[in-house]
Amino acid sequence: MIAKPLVLIAGLAFGFPGSALGCDHLTHHFEHCIEGTPWAQGVWEQGGDSATLHLDNIEYEGFEQFIGSDEQTTLRGALDLLLRKTSDRHPERKTVQRDKFSTADLKIVRIIVTDVDYKGQPRINTWMIAQAPDRTRIMLSVRAPIGTDVTEMDRLSRAYAALVKPRTGLEGN
């Protein structure tokens, strides 16, 4: 049996067959297609208005209701507002990388930072604001221990974002 991290690295290097993957509800307007990927082996923890997917020592989340989600701003403006509104909770936050990219379904702005969690433990955190063609937005978060390499966070966050898709067939959309 191949270890999960090795399968994850192989999947990231060669790409997961996105169209062959089953998709599950992530939020009202978004799903993630993790069936058949290492993410499917993760453990879910329900918490308030979201759930966190734990896989090894990495955490993945998605929120539609986030600070700045109701603002009529650009994606960059929404990310800037989120950072400003949470800066008092994370005064030690340091920007490591800031960029934008697209997946097949989403336009994304992203920031990778170092900060501390609510228990005071250092971590590296990626926040992404993603927008679907219909302009619905989701905030995606990937959190890892502080020793995680930035190139690994870049790869993990891009790979996870590529698994997130707008839900189809919703009434009223």
C-alpha positions, 0 to 999 in steps of 0.5 A, a space after each residue: 500500500 502506498 502512503 497517502 503523502 506519496 499518492 498526493 505528491 504523485 497526483 499533484 505531479 501528474 494531475 488528478 482526472 477531474 472529470 472522472 471524480 465524484 463531487 460532494 456538496 461543499 457550500 450552497 453554491 460550490 462542490 468539491 470533487 475529491 472522490 478518488 483523490 487523497 482528500 477523500 481519505 481525510 477526516 471531517 470536523 464540523 464547526 459552526 457554519 463550515 466543516 474542516 477537512 483534516 488530511 495528515 497535518 493539513 486543514 482545508 476549508 471553504 466558506 461562502 459567508 466570509 468577511 467581504 463576501 457581500 461587498 461589491 468589490 474586485 476579488 483583490 478588494 475582497 481579499 484586502 478587506 478580509 485581511 484588514 478586518 482580521 489583522 487585529 486577530 493576527 498582528 504577527 501575520 507576515 505575507 510570504 506570497 501573494 498572487 492570482 491564478 485560475 482553475 478551469 472553473 474559478 478566478 482566484 486571488 491568493 495570499 500565503 502568510 505565516 501567523 499563529 492559530 487560536 491556540 498560539 501555535 505558529 502555522 502557514 496559512 493560505 487564503 484564497 477568494 475564488 469567483 465562479 463565472 456567475 460571480 458567486 464567491 467562496 473563500 478557501 483556506 489551507 492551513 499547515 504547520 509552520 515548517 511546511 515549505 512555501 512551494 508545497 503550500 503553493 502546490 497544495 492550495 492550487 491543487 485543492 482549488 482545482 477540485 472546487 467547482 460551482 454547483 450546477 442545477 441549483 434552483 434560482 441560479 
